[in-house]
Amino acid sequence: MKAFLAAVAAMVVIAGAAPFVLEQIGFSTADTTSGAAVRLD
């Protein structure tokens, strides 16, 4: 039971921190979908 609770706690921490970490390293949606080669129709 302890292992399950530790896994759930780790999952909550990772899920909460992931958006902030990914944005800091340049993997945000705005960074990946914009650039010099954007088609404007």
Contact map, one row per residue, 1 for C-alpha under 8 A:
11111000000000000000000000000000000000000
11111100000000000000000000000000000000000
11111110000000000000000000000000000000000
11111111000000000000000000000000000000000
11111111100000000000000000000000000000000
01111111110000000000000000000000000000000
00111111111000000000000000000000000000000
00011111111100000000000000000000000000000
00001111111110000000000000000000000000000
00000111111111000000000000000000000000000
00000011111111100000000000000000000000000
00000001111111110000000000000000000000000
00000000111111111000000000000000000000000
00000000011111111100000000000000000000000
00000000001111111110000000000000000000000
00000000000111111110000000000000000000000
00000000000011111111100000000000000000000
00000000000001111111110000000000000000000
00000000000000111111111000010000000000000
00000000000000001111111100000000000000000
00000000000000001111111110000000000000000
00000000000000000111111111110000000000000
00000000000000000011111111110000000000000
00000000000000000001111111100000000000000
00000000000000000000111111100000000000000
00000000000000000000011111110011000000000
00000000000000000000011111111011000000000
00000000000000000010011001111111000000000
00000000000000000000000000111111100000000
00000000000000000000000000011111110000000
00000000000000000000000001111111111000000
00000000000000000000000001111111111000000
00000000000000000000000000001111111000000
00000000000000000000000000000111111111000
00000000000000000000000000000011111111000
00000000000000000000000000000000011111000
00000000000000000000000000000000011111100
00000000000000000000000000000000011111110
00000000000000000000000000000000000011111
00000000000000000000000000000000000001111
00000000000000000000000000000000000000111
